[in-house]
Amino acid sequence: MNIEIANRLVNLRKSNNLSQEALAEKLGISRQAVSKWERAEASPDTDNLILLARLYNISLDELLRTEDEIPRPEVEETEADSTKTSENESGSGDENEEYVRVGFQGIHVKNKDEEVHVGWDGIHVDDRKKDENVHIDKNGVYVNGEKYDKTWFSHHAHFPMFLIILIAYFIIGCIWNAWHPGWLLFLLVPIWYSLVEAIEKKNAHCFAYPVLAALIYLMLGFFCFAWHPGWVIFLTVPLYYSIVSYIHGVKERREGQDRKNWSESGEFPSENSERPGESDEK
């Protein structure tokens, strides 16, 4: 009970020249119950509140009002400030929090530098240390906000990988009753299509490595009961993209140096290539 209401009950009882025993007798309750109300350790029920209001000849609103005693704006502001402070403190703690969570929503792995989520909505990898992120969902693959493919399952539709996996899943389920963990086969679908795309585009960023990591982790857990330390496999996700980015950067620098050398020497990789300024002379 609010301490102001408890004090009001004390004042009302004394102003009506009633002791705790006398009030308890009129209400048909124990003196200890009245004492708890006045110490704000308990609250009267609805029936007792009505009896108190009738006994003191006041309304329930007057009995329970707190506007005069409690300045609402200041309290709300104080509570908001304390809530904000607690949120900031908890937020700062969450940034450094490390955990592995496996549930119906998916798998979530987080440490101070990376965060990986594998769920029904797709694959999400955030490398806060390098400010890089990879998101794979039904809309496509996004690396640092740049879209790398058009759709999730429409690539290379000439090869019915999904249909093959679906048939294999039903065969395994019907013959060996291995519906679980046979569903792991479906993770091969994005792995296959992303691998083919990565080979065609010669871009390892296109490969759905987080899905492969999730498949390995689930297999370790289901077949070897190695959920821990199997979760460590997710820590290789940012490592994979870091290595790919490094190799890509080295390749671009090498190509840039080759173009610079060709420009300085006047030698070009093909006979049909034009020298700088040649088109202008023509």
C-alpha positions as CSV (number, residue, x, y, z in Angstrom):
1,M,0.0,0.0,0.0
2,N,1.1,3.6,-0.6
3,I,2.6,5.1,2.5
4,E,0.4,8.3,2.1
5,I,-2.8,6.2,2.1
6,A,-1.5,4.3,5.2
7,N,-0.9,7.6,7.0
8,R,-4.4,8.8,6.0
9,L,-5.9,5.7,7.5
10,V,-4.1,6.5,10.8
11,N,-5.3,10.1,10.8
12,L,-8.9,9.1,10.0
13,R,-8.9,6.5,12.7
14,K,-7.5,8.9,15.3
15,S,-9.8,11.8,14.2
16,N,-12.8,9.5,14.8
17,N,-11.4,8.6,18.3
18,L,-11.0,4.9,17.4
19,S,-8.3,2.6,18.6
20,Q,-7.0,-0.2,16.4
21,E,-8.9,-2.7,18.4
22,A,-12.1,-0.7,18.1
23,L,-11.8,-0.3,14.4
24,A,-11.0,-4.0,13.9
25,E,-14.1,-4.8,15.9
26,K,-16.3,-2.6,13.7
27,L,-14.9,-4.2,10.6
28,G,-14.9,-7.7,11.9
29,I,-11.2,-8.2,11.4
30,S,-8.1,-8.6,13.6
31,R,-6.2,-5.8,15.2
32,Q,-3.0,-7.1,13.4
33,A,-4.7,-6.5,10.0
34,V,-5.4,-2.9,10.9
35,S,-1.8,-2.5,12.1
36,K,-0.5,-3.8,8.8
37,W,-2.6,-1.4,6.8
38,E,-1.3,1.6,8.8
39,R,2.3,0.4,8.4
40,A,1.7,0.0,4.6
41,E,2.6,-3.7,4.8
42,A,-0.8,-4.8,3.5
43,S,-3.8,-3.3,1.7
44,P,-7.5,-3.5,2.6
45,D,-9.6,-5.5,0.2
46,T,-12.5,-3.9,-1.7
47,D,-15.1,-4.8,1.0
48,N,-13.0,-3.3,3.8
49,L,-12.3,-0.1,1.7
50,I,-16.1,0.4,1.3
51,L,-16.7,-0.1,5.0
52,L,-13.9,2.3,5.9
53,A,-15.3,5.0,3.5
54,R,-18.8,4.5,5.1
55,L,-17.4,4.5,8.6
56,Y,-15.5,7.8,8.1
57,N,-18.3,9.3,5.9
58,I,-16.1,10.0,3.0
59,S,-15.9,8.7,-0.6
60,L,-13.5,6.1,-1.9
61,D,-11.8,8.7,-4.0
62,E,-11.1,10.8,-0.9
63,L,-9.9,7.7,0.9
64,L,-7.5,6.6,-1.8
65,R,-6.5,10.0,-3.3
66,T,-2.7,10.6,-3.6
67,E,-2.5,13.6,-5.8
68,D,-2.0,16.0,-2.9
69,E,0.6,14.0,-1.2
70,I,2.6,12.7,-4.2
71,P,3.7,15.3,-6.8
72,R,3.1,13.1,-9.9
73,P,5.3,15.0,-12.4
74,E,8.4,14.8,-10.2
75,V,7.8,11.1,-9.5
76,E,7.3,10.3,-13.1
77,E,10.4,12.2,-14.1
78,T,12.4,10.5,-11.4
79,E,11.1,7.1,-12.5
80,A,11.9,7.9,-16.1
81,D,15.4,9.0,-15.2
82,S,16.0,5.9,-13.1
83,T,14.6,3.7,-15.9
84,K,16.8,5.4,-18.5
85,T,19.8,5.0,-16.2
86,S,19.1,1.4,-15.7
87,E,18.6,0.9,-19.4
88,N,21.9,2.6,-20.2
89,E,23.6,0.5,-17.6
90,S,22.0,-2.7,-18.9
91,G,22.7,-1.7,-22.4
92,S,26.4,-1.1,-21.7
93,G,26.5,-4.5,-20.1
94,D,24.7,-6.2,-23.0
95,E,27.4,-4.9,-25.4
96,N,30.0,-6.9,-23.6
97,E,27.7,-9.9,-22.8
98,E,28.7,-13.2,-24.4
99,Y,26.2,-16.0,-24.8
100,V,24.9,-18.8,-27.0
101,R,21.1,-19.2,-27.2
102,V,19.3,-22.1,-29.0
103,G,15.6,-21.9,-29.2
104,F,12.5,-22.0,-31.4
105,Q,13.4,-18.6,-32.9
106,G,16.8,-19.9,-34.0
107,I,20.4,-19.8,-32.8
108,H,21.9,-16.6,-31.5
109,V,25.7,-16.3,-30.7
110,K,27.1,-13.1,-29.3
111,N,30.4,-11.8,-28.0
112,K,31.9,-8.3,-27.6
113,D,32.9,-8.1,-31.3
114,E,30.6,-10.3,-33.3
115,E,26.9,-11.3,-33.3
116,V,25.5,-14.2,-35.4
117,H,21.8,-15.1,-35.6
118,V,20.5,-18.1,-37.6
119,G,16.7,-18.3,-37.6
120,W,13.5,-18.5,-39.6
121,D,14.0,-15.0,-41.0
122,G,17.5,-15.8,-42.4
123,I,21.1,-15.5,-41.4
124,H,22.5,-12.3,-39.9
125,V,26.1,-11.7,-39.0
126,D,27.3,-8.4,-37.5
127,D,31.0,-7.7,-37.0
128,R,30.9,-4.6,-34.8
129,K,34.7,-4.4,-34.5
130,K,35.1,-3.8,-38.3
131,D,31.6,-2.3,-38.8
132,E,30.7,-5.0,-41.3
133,N,27.5,-7.0,-41.6
134,V,26.1,-9.8,-43.7
135,H,22.4,-10.5,-44.0
136,I,20.9,-13.4,-45.9
137,D,17.1,-13.8,-46.1
138,K,14.4,-14.4,-48.7
139,N,15.1,-11.1,-50.3
140,G,18.7,-11.9,-51.1
141,V,22.2,-11.6,-49.7
142,Y,23.3,-8.2,-48.4
143,V,26.9,-7.4,-47.5
144,N,27.3,-4.1,-45.8
145,G,24.0,-3.0,-47.2
146,E,24.9,-4.0,-50.8
147,K,22.7,-6.6,-52.4
148,Y,24.7,-9.4,-53.9
149,D,21.9,-11.6,-55.4
150,K,18.4,-11.2,-56.7
151,T,16.4,-13.8,-54.8
152,W,17.0,-16.5,-52.3
153,F,16.1,-19.7,-54.2
154,S,15.7,-18.6,-57.8
155,H,19.4,-19.0,-58.8
156,H,20.2,-21.8,-61.1
157,A,16.6,-23.0,-61.3
158,H,17.7,-25.5,-63.9
159,F,19.0,-27.7,-61.2
160,P,16.1,-28.8,-58.9
161,M,18.2,-29.0,-55.7
162,F,15.3,-28.2,-53.4
163,L,13.2,-31.0,-55.0
164,I,16.0,-33.5,-54.6
165,I,16.4,-32.6,-50.9
166,L,12.6,-32.7,-50.4
167,I,12.4,-36.2,-51.9
168,A,15.5,-37.4,-49.8
169,Y,13.9,-36.0,-46.7
170,F,10.7,-37.9,-47.2
171,I,12.6,-41.1,-48.0
172,I,14.6,-40.8,-44.8
173,G,11.6,-40.0,-42.8
174,C,9.4,-42.8,-44.1
175,I,11.9,-45.6,-44.1
176,W,14.0,-44.8,-41.1
177,N,11.6,-42.5,-39.3
178,A,14.4,-39.9,-39.1
179,W,12.2,-36.8,-39.6
180,H,14.5,-35.3,-37.0
181,P,17.3,-34.6,-37.6
182,G,16.6,-35.3,-41.2
183,W,15.4,-31.7,-41.7
184,L,19.1,-30.7,-41.6
185,L,19.1,-31.6,-45.3
186,F,17.2,-28.4,-46.1
187,L,20.2,-26.4,-45.0
188,L,22.1,-27.8,-48.0
189,V,19.8,-25.9,-50.3
190,P,21.2,-22.4,-49.6
191,I,24.7,-23.8,-49.3
192,W,24.4,-25.3,-52.8
193,Y,23.0,-22.3,-54.5
194,S,25.4,-19.9,-52.9
195,L,28.3,-22.1,-53.7
196,V,27.4,-22.2,-57.4
197,E,26.9,-18.5,-57.4
198,A,30.2,-17.9,-55.7
199,I,32.0,-20.0,-58.3
200,E,30.2,-18.3,-61.2
201,K,30.9,-14.8,-59.9
202,K,34.3,-15.7,-58.5
203,N,33.3,-14.0,-55.3
204,A,33.5,-15.9,-52.1
205,H,31.3,-13.3,-50.4
206,C,28.3,-14.9,-52.2
207,F,28.9,-18.3,-50.4
208,A,26.5,-18.7,-47.4
209,Y,29.2,-19.7,-45.0
210,P,27.0,-18.9,-41.9
211,V,24.5,-21.5,-43.0
212,L,27.4,-24.0,-43.4
213,A,28.5,-23.1,-39.9
214,A,25.0,-23.6,-38.5
215,L,24.8,-27.0,-40.2
216,I,28.1,-28.1,-38.7
217,Y,27.0,-26.9,-35.3
218,L,23.7,-28.7,-35.4
219,M,25.3,-31.9,-36.6
220,L,27.9,-31.7,-33.7
221,G,25.0,-31.2,-31.3
222,F,22.6,-33.8,-32.5
223,F,25.1,-36.6,-33.4
224,C,28.0,-35.9,-30.9
225,F,26.1,-34.0,-28.2
226,A,28.8,-31.3,-28.5
227,W,26.7,-28.2,-28.2
228,H,29.6,-26.9,-26.1
229,P,32.2,-26.2,-27.4
230,G,30.6,-26.7,-30.8
231,W,29.2,-23.2,-30.7
232,V,32.8,-22.0,-31.4
233,I,32.2,-22.7,-35.1
234,F,30.1,-19.5,-35.3
235,L,33.2,-17.5,-34.3
236,T,34.7,-18.5,-37.6
237,V,32.0,-16.6,-39.5
238,P,33.6,-13.2,-39.2
239,L,37.0,-14.8,-39.7
240,Y,35.8,-16.2,-43.0
241,Y,34.5,-12.9,-44.3
242,S,37.7,-11.1,-43.0
243,I,39.9,-13.5,-45.0
244,V,37.7,-13.1,-48.0
245,S,37.8,-9.4,-47.8
246,Y,41.6,-9.4,-47.3
247,I,42.1,-11.6,-50.4
248,H,39.7,-9.5,-52.4
249,G,41.6,-6.3,-51.3
250,V,44.9,-7.9,-52.3
251,K,43.5,-8.8,-55.7
252,E,42.2,-5.3,-56.3
253,R,45.5,-3.7,-55.3
254,R,47.4,-6.1,-57.6
255,E,45.1,-5.3,-60.5
256,G,45.4,-1.6,-59.8
257,Q,49.2,-1.9,-59.8
258,D,49.1,-3.9,-63.1
259,R,47.0,-1.2,-64.7
260,K,49.4,1.4,-63.4
261,N,52.4,-0.5,-64.8
262,W,50.7,-0.9,-68.2
263,S,49.9,2.8,-68.3
264,E,53.5,3.8,-67.5
265,S,55.1,1.3,-69.9
266,G,52.6,1.8,-72.7
267,E,52.1,-2.0,-73.0
268,F,48.6,-3.2,-72.8
269,P,47.3,-6.7,-72.2
270,S,45.6,-7.0,-75.6
271,E,46.2,-5.7,-79.1
272,N,42.7,-4.2,-79.3
273,S,43.2,-2.2,-76.1
274,E,43.6,1.6,-76.6
275,R,46.4,3.5,-75.0
276,P,45.4,6.4,-72.8
277,G,44.5,9.4,-74.9
278,E,44.5,7.4,-78.1
279,S,40.7,7.8,-78.5
280,D,41.0,11.5,-78.0
281,E,43.6,11.8,-80.8
282,K,41.3,10.0,-83.2
